Amino acid sequence: PSLAREPGIVIPKQVNMINLLIAHRQDVALTDSQFKQVIVLKRSLDSTNAPQMRRLDSLSRLFRGGTPIFSNPAPTRRDSLTEARGVVREVTAIVEDNDATARDMAYALLDPQQLMKAKGIQADAEKALREEEAESKNKKP
């Protein structure tokens, strides 16, 4: 039997409201004009976030394995993991800021009814994400 392993780097999942608006276009009743503007925002956001997402992907791959729980990782590995977790927090904050800016720009395109519906979709997605995170924490040994 193999030893259980501590996670290497965990990249937190985020709610991307631009993607949700696109996915829920009909629920929110976006007009063609609004939809086109949201697509422009998505392209811009994707381009802005691409370098950060590549950094997160690289860190995730580099530290995928973690270390066996009952072994003592080498000090350099421990230091590298600590530094990588700091980079993940920093890069995630940048992505969250970019997402929030794009979300606010998209929300400005909506009428009050559409905005209420979009905020409900966002709240549901955030709740589902929190529940998923709590469930995955409960599964860990």
C-alpha positions in Angstrom: 0.0 0.0 0.0 1.3 3.5 -0.8 1.5 6.2 1.8 -1.1 8.9 1.7 0.3 12.1 0.3 -0.1 15.7 1.4 -1.4 17.9 -1.4 1.2 19.8 -3.3 -0.3 23.0 -4.5 -4.0 23.6 -4.5 -5.3 26.1 -7.0 -8.6 27.6 -5.7 -11.5 27.5 -8.0 -13.2 30.8 -8.8 -16.6 31.9 -10.1 -16.2 33.6 -13.5 -19.3 35.7 -13.9 -18.6 36.5 -17.6 -18.6 32.8 -18.4 -21.8 32.4 -16.4 -23.5 35.2 -18.2 -22.6 33.6 -21.5 -23.8 30.2 -20.3 -27.0 31.7 -18.9 -27.6 34.1 -21.7 -31.3 33.0 -22.1 -32.0 32.9 -18.4 -30.7 36.5 -18.0 -32.5 37.5 -21.3 -29.5 39.2 -22.8 -30.2 41.1 -26.0 -28.0 40.4 -29.0 -26.2 43.7 -28.4 -25.5 42.9 -24.7 -24.4 39.4 -25.6 -21.9 40.8 -28.2 -20.5 43.2 -25.5 -20.2 40.4 -23.0 -18.3 38.3 -25.6 -15.9 41.3 -26.1 -15.4 41.4 -22.3 -14.7 37.7 -22.2 -12.1 37.9 -24.9 -10.4 40.8 -23.1 -10.6 39.0 -19.7 -9.2 35.8 -21.1 -6.3 37.7 -22.7 -5.6 39.6 -19.5 -5.8 36.4 -17.3 -3.8 34.1 -19.7 -0.4 34.8 -18.2 -1.6 34.3 -14.6 -3.5 31.1 -15.5 -0.3 29.8 -17.2 1.7 30.5 -14.0 -0.9 28.7 -11.9 -0.9 25.7 -14.3 2.9 25.5 -14.2 2.9 25.6 -10.4 0.2 23.0 -10.2 2.1 20.7 -12.4 5.5 21.3 -10.7 4.1 20.6 -7.2 1.4 18.0 -8.2 2.6 15.1 -6.1 3.0 16.5 -2.7 4.9 14.6 -0.1 4.1 11.4 1.8 2.4 12.4 5.1 4.8 10.5 7.3 8.0 11.6 5.6 9.9 14.8 6.3 10.2 16.8 3.1 13.6 18.2 2.4 13.9 21.8 3.7 14.4 23.1 0.1 11.2 21.4 -1.0 9.3 22.7 2.1 10.6 26.3 1.3 9.7 25.9 -2.4 6.2 24.8 -1.5 5.8 27.7 0.9 7.0 30.1 -1.8 4.7 28.6 -4.4 1.7 28.9 -2.1 2.5 32.6 -1.7 2.7 33.0 -5.5 -0.7 31.1 -5.9 -2.3 33.6 -3.4 -0.8 36.6 -5.2 -1.7 35.4 -8.7 -5.2 34.3 -7.6 -5.8 37.8 -6.2 -4.8 39.3 -9.6 -7.2 37.0 -11.4 -10.0 37.8 -8.9 -9.5 41.5 -9.4 -9.6 41.1 -13.2 -12.7 39.0 -12.9 -14.4 41.6 -10.6 -13.6 44.4 -13.0 -15.0 42.5 -16.0 -18.1 41.5 -14.0 -18.8 45.1 -13.0 -18.5 46.2 -16.6 -20.9 43.4 -17.6 -23.3 44.3 -14.9 -23.3 47.9 -16.1 -24.8 46.6 -19.4 -27.8 45.0 -17.7 -31.2 46.4 -16.8 -32.4 46.0 -13.2 -34.3 42.7 -13.8 -31.3 41.2 -15.7 -29.0 42.3 -13.0 -31.1 40.7 -10.3 -31.1 37.4 -12.2 -27.4 37.6 -12.9 -26.6 38.2 -9.2 -28.8 35.2 -8.3 -26.8 33.0 -10.7 -23.6 34.3 -9.3 -24.8 33.6 -5.7 -25.8 30.1 -6.7 -22.5 29.4 -8.3 -20.5 30.7 -5.3 -22.6 28.6 -2.9 -22.1 25.5 -5.0 -18.3 26.2 -5.0 -18.2 26.7 -1.2 -20.1 23.4 -0.8 -17.7 21.6 -3.1 -14.7 23.0 -1.2 -16.2 21.9 2.1 -17.0 18.5 0.8 -13.5 18.0 -0.5 -12.0 19.1 2.8 -14.2 16.6 4.6 -12.9 13.8 2.4 -9.3 14.3 3.3 -7.8 11.9 5.9 
